[in-house]
C-alpha cells in the first residue's frame, strides 16, 4: 500500500494492491462543514506490530496534522499545530512526532500516543526577531537528545536540546544556529 499527500486535491491517496489491479481510494482531509483548502504536504505512518496503526498528514493550509485511523474506517482527527506545517519525523519508537511549522518559525512536538502537542519550539534567532526563517527540514541525533532544524530562509541549522518530559515550566532549548 502506498499513501500519498494529494496537495491540490485535499486528500490522502491510498493506493493498494500495487502488484495487481491497483485500487486507488482518496480520503478527504477537509474538516466537516469547511470549504478551506488544506493542502496536504507530508505523510508519516505510525506502525505497531508491523501494521499501520495511524497515518499522519501535515495540512499546510489548515495549521494542523490530520490523524487518519485505518482501524476506525479511516476516521480523521485533527491536531492543531502552527502555521504551515510541512515536514515531519518520528523518533525511533514513534512516541513523538516532530513537525516543522514553516510560516511560524517553530517545531511542534506531538505525543503520538495521546495525539496532543507537548510543546512548541521557537527556532528564531531571538524572541524579538521577525518571523521568516522558514524551517523546512528536521533530523534527530542518534541518541535523540538533539533536534536539528534546517531554516530555508536563514540558511542555517537550528540546534535544539530536547527535553525528555516537557512541561509548561520545563521545555526544550534552542542552543544556537
N, C-alpha and C positions, 0 to 999 in steps of 0.2 A: 504494500500500500504506500502511496506517495501522497503527502499533504503539501499543498501549495497556498501561498498567500496571493489571492487574486485581487491585486491592488485596485484596479479600476472597476472591479465587479463587486466589491464589498463582501466577498465570500471567502470561505476556506474551501479550497478544492480538495476532494478526496478521490484519488484515482486508485481503484483496486483491480485485482486480477490482471496485473501487469503482463503476465506471461500468456494470458488467454485473450478473451474478447474485450477486455478493458471496460470497466464500469466507472463513469465519472459522475460524482454527486457533489453539488455545491451546498455548503452550509451557510446560510445567511448570518452575517455578523452585525447587521444594523440593529440597534436597540428597538424593542417593540414600540410602536406609535411614534417613531422618529423617521425623519427624511434626511438626516445628516449623513453625508458621505463619511465612511470610517477609514478608508484606505489601508487595508491590512498590509503589514510590512514584513514581519519576520514570524517564523513558526518554530516552536520548540516542543518536543514530545517528552512528556513525563512517563517513564516506563516503570512498571512494577512486575517482577517475576517474568520478564520478557514480553509483557503485553503493554500496549498503550493504555495508560490509565487516564491521562488528560492531555489535551492539546492546547498549548498557549499560543495566542496570536497577538502581536503588538498592533494596536489600532492607532495609526498616526493621526488621523483626523478626529478621533474621539478622546484622546488623552487617557486611554485605558488599555488593559490587557484583557482579551477575551479568553475565558477558560471553557473549552468545549469538552464535555464529558461523554465519551462513547458508551459508557455503561448506563447512562440515563438518556438514551435516544438522542445523543448529541445536543443535550441541553447546554445553552450558552449562559455563562455568568460573566460579570464584568468587575474588574479590579481597577479602581481609579488610580492613576499614577500622576504624570505631569504632562506638559505639552509635548507633542510629537514623539511618542515612544517609538524607537527604531529597533536596534539590535538587542538581543537578549542572550544570556548564557546561564547555564545551571552550574552549581558547584557539583563535585563528584557524586555525592549521594542524592542529588536532586532535591534537597530540602530547601534550597534557596534559589530564587530566580532573580538575576540582576538585569535591569532594564535601563538602557541609555535613553534619556529624555532629551532629544536633540535641541528643542527650542526652549528648554528650561534650564539648560546647563547643569543637569543633575542626573543622578542614577537612583532609581528606586530599587529597594531590596524587598523582595516578596517572600513571605513564608509560604512555600509550596504545599504545605500540609493543610494550613488553615486558609489559604488564599487571601492573605491580607498583607498590606505594606508594613514592614517592620521599621524601615527608616528611609529617609530621602537624603542622599549625599550630594552636597553642593560641590561642584568641581570648578567653580570660577576662580580667577586669580585672587580675589578677596571678596568679602561680603558686600562691599560697596561698588565693586566692578560692574560695569554694564554687562548685560547678557549678550550672548552672541558667539561663544566659543564652540558651540555645536558638538557635543560628544556624540561620536558615531561608532566607536569600536570598544570592545571590552575583552579583557583577559584576566585570568586569575593566576596567582603564583602557584607553584607546585604544592605548597602546604596550605594554600587557600587563606593566608593571613593578609595578603595584599591584592588589591584590585588595581589594574591598570586601565585607564580610560583614554582613548585616543580622541583628542579635541580637534576636529577638522579645521575650524576657522582660526584657531590659535596656533596651529602647527606645533602642538605639544602633547605630551602624555601626562595625565594627572596620576599621581601615585597616592593610593588611599590605603591606610592601615585599617583593616576591617575589625569591627567589634564582634565578638562571638555571640553576645547576648545584648543587642541594642535595646535601649530604653529611652524615655524622654530625657534622662539625665546623663546617660552613657551612650555615646554614638561613635561611629567610625570617624577617622580623622584624615583630612587631606594633608599629606606630608609635603607636597610640593609638585611642581610641574617641570 
